[in-house]
């Protein structure tokens, strides 16, 4: 593991070398290509944006993969649709159930509704109102819980046991990971010769899928993860060499409040992610504001985390062409006004 260098502005924290021969995973590049075909009817091919003013401040050339323009306002439709569309028709009437702070809930409701599958969503009581309203607009059943005192996984399992519904996890599932990987497949098809792709980390589903796609398409590319400093479960887990659970985070990046990396995603992150850096909530706020005023796009805090790392020189030196994932844009107007 790389240590901190106090004489440099960046803080590389986890540095595992990519060794293709050692990689064993249930998800392969073919699965990501299959997912791209499966979700084509519902998932948009989102645009890639650039910003000269951002590049000047960050000291590199950034290519933003804008999933804030995605169906449902976030990348989550990719994994949700790939999973739900794979359910055999005979099993679809039993429905699906998912736990989520918002974006995955919306995606599950949208994907399920598109093929007439009943959906139950388990959401925290303090989920952003815009995400609750977005999910509710799809007419699912919503079960609220207190994320500080209740176990969302246990609640979800109880619903599944009572109804026979299939659980659609937010990150720790092969179809969800493969669906998320279509994001990197598109980005690297549209923009060649990137030095790195920078991806935010919650439970690890998106960065796992993106890493599989990116390393297949360009084995020399660096995959860099970014976590909020207050939600650094993957950072701590990589340092410990095993999954570490943290208390419920209070970070502004509500979509990245996972308390522990996934059992399936963590080994992928260990083998394919080159390093992880951390950003503060103030740095995330500054990135949201910068992207609104300079790029003229609305980005939720979770979606701005890679941009925050670039703007505040948290990325390692020497990177010239970098893909930054903008994972979503579902931002409460009250928070936006507060910025």
Helices and strands as residue ranges (DSSP letters): G 20-22, H 29-39, E 48-49, H 52-58, E 61-66, G 67-69, G 71-73, H 77-84, G 89-94, E 96-100, H 103-114, E 119-124, H 129-136, E 141-145, H 152-163, E 166-167, H 174-190, E 196-200, H 205-217, E 222-228, H 233-240, G 254-256, H 265-272, E 275-279, H 281-290, I 291-295, G 301-304, H 305-311, E 321-326, H 333-338
